[in-house]
Amino acid sequence: MFEDTYLTISYPSEGIYREKGSKFIALAFPVVSENEVKDHIVEIKKQYYDARHHCYAYILGANKEAYRMNDDGEPSGTAGRPIYGQLLSKNVTNTLIVVIRYFGGIKLGVSGLINAYKTAAKDALEANTIVEKFIEEYYSISFDPIVMNKVMTLLKKDCVKIFEQKYENQSIINFSVQKKEADSLIDHLTKINQLKITTWIR
């Protein structure tokens, strides 16, 4: 794996583990921001409102710079950390796993809980496909429509993904570009008259 790529999951997936009447449902999601993480957690708590716990862990960023673990009322270190450990074991980022627990009436103990959350999270990851993606940088450009052809000639490359286009008095395009190609592309764009480039916060 090169320095300009990272591993992540391809789509939402589910894993299930049962132990002494307790049911653990693990849900894995590809995510790119903490806001997206929060939205998933809010939705899961609504959908599984009758569950005892909604524990989770996530890692964000190509360099895994943002991460969090949450035990949601389980004994410290018995839920969020083993879920996080599974993310590390697969070397994935931009991934959230939430494990929902329905309590079966029999306590599992510390080692039992750790094994349950670990196994459920592992099952969800193994039900997915791990893919290698290029690290991308995100930009927004605004320009006079008269130079549209010059702009689109530069953006019509495999390394560029256009997310949004607005055409008013000024044309606006939000896009991503593979990090290794970013400097060259931005250099060419800045040579277009009256074109403005800013970092795009998704």
C-alpha positions, 0 to 999 in steps of 0.5 A: 500500500502506498502512502497516498492510499488508505483502506476503508469499507465499501458499504453498510454491513451487519454482524450478530452475536448471541451469548446467554440470552443477550443479542449484539447487533453490529452495524458498520458504516463507511463515513467521512465526517464526525457529523455523518457519525452523529447522524448514524448514531441518532438514527440507530438510537431511534430505530433500536430505541428499546435496546439497553446499550448502543456502543460504538467506535470510529476512525476518520481520516486517511492518517487515522487522525480522528477516532473515538470509543464509547461504552454507553453505560457498559463497564469501562473498556468492555465495549468501545475499545474491543470494537475499536480494536477490530477497526485497527485489526483490519487497518481501516479508516473512515469507518463507524461500527455501532453495536446494539445490545439487547440484555438477556438477563444474565451478566456476562462479566468483563471478559464475556462483554469484551468477547461479545463486542469484539466478535459482533464487530468482527462479524460486521467487518467480515460481511463487508468488502475492504477497498483501497482508496486514494487520499483526496483533497477537496476544493471549490472553484468559482469563475466566469462562465466564459472560461468554462471550457478551459476549466472542464478540460482540466477537471475531466481527468480520472483523478478528479471527482466533481460533486456539485456544479452551480451556474449563476453569475459565477460558475461554482464547482466543488470537486475532489482530486487525488492528493498526488495530482493536486499540486499540478491541477491547482497550478494549472487552475490558478493560471485561468483568469479571475478563477478563485480556489478555496478549500472545500469543507464537505 
